[in-house]
């Protein structure tokens, strides 16, 4: 049985805007997400020197709200579980199906593993160039977000700059958890070493 809408809510945070900007700091794998008013709503960073990759996320006041942790050791193409920091409940899985031609991330229910959404890179030529061309990592990512039925939810647009910057636009989230989309933008960037 699938969870009902709203059951993916994270206890310590509520994201209600339709636009967010995710920005990497000059220090690798440290991020912040800002809402439409440019207020910081989430900060996240990759914990270094861990056997399993781990990303704790805090709210604007520094309170831990959720964690994303790899399912296995050095999990370049695998599962990352988003867990509510206050309840300890595993909410969603970010599932990476890595390919040189297509970056595909699925957002799944942590209990049933039912697909809630999918995040796909746009353009095989761009994805290949990012992976094989010298300095290909400078080419900005562009992703489309779709729901479980393949309907358009929104997009993640990379911006060309010294530090990675993504604009997230959610046109119609439906029952797709916004927190998972914003977290996925940070985790995708960190995992793929952009």
C-alpha positions in Angstrom: 0.0 0.0 0.0 1.4 3.4 -1.0 1.7 6.3 1.4 -0.8 9.0 1.2 0.1 12.6 0.1 1.8 14.4 2.9 3.2 11.3 4.6 6.6 12.2 3.2 6.7 15.3 5.3 9.9 15.9 7.2 9.2 16.9 10.8 11.6 19.9 11.1 11.0 21.6 7.7 8.3 22.6 5.3 9.1 23.6 1.7 6.2 25.4 0.1 7.7 27.4 -2.7 7.8 26.4 -6.4 11.3 27.7 -7.0 14.5 27.0 -5.2 18.2 27.7 -5.9 20.8 25.2 -4.7 24.3 26.6 -4.5 27.6 24.8 -3.8 30.1 26.7 -1.6 33.7 27.1 -2.7 34.4 24.2 -0.3 33.6 21.0 -2.2 30.3 19.2 -1.4 28.9 21.8 0.9 25.5 23.2 -0.2 22.7 25.6 0.6 19.2 25.8 -0.8 17.4 29.2 -0.9 13.7 29.8 -1.4 12.1 32.3 -3.8 12.9 35.2 -1.3 16.6 34.1 -1.2 16.3 32.9 2.4 18.4 29.8 3.2 16.0 26.9 4.0 18.4 24.0 4.0 22.1 23.5 4.3 23.8 20.2 3.5 27.3 18.8 3.3 29.0 15.5 2.6 30.6 14.1 5.7 34.2 13.2 4.7 36.2 10.1 5.6 33.1 8.0 6.2 32.9 4.4 4.9 29.4 5.1 3.7 28.6 8.5 2.1 26.5 10.6 4.4 24.9 14.0 4.0 23.3 15.6 7.0 20.9 18.5 6.2 20.1 21.3 8.6 17.5 24.1 8.6 18.2 27.8 8.6 18.7 27.7 12.4 21.3 24.8 12.2 18.9 22.1 13.5 19.3 18.8 11.8 16.2 18.0 9.8 17.2 15.0 7.6 20.1 12.8 6.5 20.8 11.1 3.2 23.1 8.1 3.6 24.4 5.7 1.0 23.1 2.1 1.1 26.6 0.7 0.5 30.3 1.6 0.8 31.4 4.0 -2.0 28.0 3.9 -3.7 28.6 5.7 -7.0 25.5 4.0 -8.6 23.2 2.9 -5.9 20.7 3.8 -3.2 20.7 6.7 -0.8 18.1 6.8 2.0 16.6 10.0 3.2 15.8 9.8 6.9 13.8 12.2 9.0 16.3 13.4 11.7 13.6 13.9 14.4 11.6 10.7 14.0 14.3 8.4 12.6 11.8 7.3 9.9 13.2 6.4 6.5 11.0 8.3 4.0 12.4 8.0 0.5 15.2 6.3 -1.4 17.2 8.2 -4.1 18.1 5.5 -6.5 20.9 6.2 -9.1 20.9 4.3 -12.4 24.2 5.7 -13.7 25.0 5.5 -17.4 27.5 7.3 -19.6 24.5 8.4 -21.8 21.9 9.2 -19.2 21.9 10.2 -15.6 18.7 8.8 -14.0 17.7 9.1 -10.4 14.5 7.6 -9.1 12.8 8.8 -5.9 11.1 5.8 -4.2 9.0 5.2 -1.2 11.4 3.8 1.5 8.9 1.1 2.7 7.3 -0.1 -0.5 10.0 1.0 -3.0 7.2 2.3 -5.3 8.5 5.0 -7.6 7.3 8.5 -6.7 9.4 10.5 -9.2 12.3 10.4 -11.6 15.0 12.9 -12.4 16.6 12.5 -15.8 19.4 14.4 -17.5 18.4 16.1 -20.7 20.4 15.3 -23.8 22.6 12.2 -24.3 25.3 14.3 -26.1 25.6 16.7 -23.1 25.8 13.8 -20.6 28.5 12.0 -22.7 30.5 15.3 -23.0 30.3 15.9 -19.2 31.7 12.4 -18.7 34.4 12.1 -21.3 35.5 15.5 -22.6 38.3 17.3 -20.7 36.7 19.9 -18.5 33.3 18.4 -19.3 32.4 18.9 -15.7 32.1 22.6 -16.5 29.0 21.9 -18.7 25.9 22.7 -16.6 23.5 19.9 -15.9 19.9 20.1 -17.0 17.3 17.6 -15.6 13.6 17.0 -16.0 11.6 15.8 -13.0 8.6 13.6 -13.7 6.1 11.8 -11.5 5.6 8.0 -11.2 3.4 8.1 -14.4 6.0 10.1 -16.4 4.1 13.4 -16.2 6.2 16.6 -16.0 6.7 17.9 -12.4 9.5 20.4 -12.9 13.2 20.8 -13.8 16.6 21.4 -12.4 18.8 23.8 -14.5 22.5 24.0 -13.8 24.0 27.5 -14.2 27.5 28.2 -15.5 29.6 29.6 -12.6 32.7 28.9 -10.5 30.6 27.2 -7.9 27.8 24.8 -9.0 24.4 26.5 -8.9 21.1 24.9 -9.8 17.6 26.5 -10.2 14.9 24.1 -9.3 11.4 24.8 -10.7 8.5 22.7 -9.5 5.5 23.3 -11.8 3.2 20.7 -10.2 4.6 18.6 -7.4 1.4 16.5 -6.9 2.5 13.9 -4.4 6.3 14.2 -5.1 8.0 15.4 -1.9 9.8 18.7 -2.6 12.4 18.1 0.2 13.5 14.9 -1.7 13.9 16.9 -5.0 16.0 19.7 -3.3 18.1 17.0 -1.5 18.5 15.1 -4.7 19.9 18.2 -6.5 22.6 18.5 -3.8 23.4 14.7 -3.6 23.5 14.3 -7.4 26.1 17.1 -7.7 28.2 15.7 -4.8 28.1 12.1 -5.9 28.9 12.8 -9.5 31.8 15.0 -8.4 30.8 18.0 -10.3 
